[in-house]
């Protein structure tokens, strides 16, 4: 990974000077974090709207699945295509919610004494070993129930994913053996008794579970409730700001820049592509980058509030401008990526396709460093899994 994680940045020396200049006065800037109540109110509202939209899109997917499994036929490939489109549509809003991860929040808190833990591993776990799903369907001694799918999810290996978006994706598309497109499972795989009936039951059960899990996370961000949103607003301001920045820094640099992009580029393997069965990984990337921008600028769709950018502008205008420009750059780079992702993975070094992905990785790494500098400027400390080779 080290070659890719240390990609050359055009104008790197100039950038280093700019960051040093922005960081130099930070020790004298803040004795205490400024009033962040408006930022936290905006953050909570964006989280609620994003998760509510993700849940709503999953409900649309659920209806499409129910309609399809009620009466599939050998010639119902068009109806299966409609279900697939509903899945693709559902990924847009969910991708933006990932900016609210990575700090023990409602979706990814660790195991508690009562045995509960965050639902992210049930909702969006990957990479996925499709054989774990195929084996569950093929073994008729295993009941296809919600409880079974939950119990078997990542039971023996973290790649043995049996629930969530990517389990549904595999069921809808099948393995992607097409170098020029996604998987193409025929509708007849869902027709009749036996394994087809079990496949229908699996698709329905895993979709129902996704809908319920998303509803649970959305409820944690509902306004004026005794929930995580209220808890975050009442925390020590430095702790809450640290969580906000940790989420977007970790998504930018580690989860997206390293795990989802750099790792796949270095291996060149489709197995390291997030949404490999549907070839829709570029959508995941764009929405993740958009989610970071949403939090920073305090916006979501037609909603506009007070973002982290306004806090940073107050305490360090130079760093504010650097980070603002960098997030805008990452958005443009993500939106300019070539589809499908797997074609860029196998493109040769120096190719235009690969260069676009590498430029985005570099931009996300720079963005993360600037977010960490923003934490210093705001008097908070971030713990970000990133820059392993430094």
Secondary structure, 3 states (H helix, E strand, C coil): CHHHHCCCCCCHHHHHHHHHHHHHCHHHHCCCCCCCHHHHHHHHHHHHHHHHHHHHHHHHHHHHHHHHHHCCCCCCHHHHHHHHHHHHHHHHHHHHHHHHCCCCCCCCCCCCCCCCCCCHHHHCCCCCCHHHHHHHHHCCCCCCCHHHHHHHCCCCCCCCCCCCHHHHHHHHHCCCCCCCCCCCCCHHHHCCCCHHHHHHHHHHHHHHHHHHHHHHHHHCCCCCCCCHHHHHHHCCHHHHHHHHHHHHHHHHHHHHHHHHHHHHHHHCCHHHCCCCCCCCHHHHHHHHHHHHHHHHHCEECCEECCCHHHHHHHHCHHHHHHHHHHHHHHHHHHHCCCCCHHHHHCCCCCCHHHHHHHHHHHHHHHHHHHHHHHHHHCCCCCCCCCCCCC
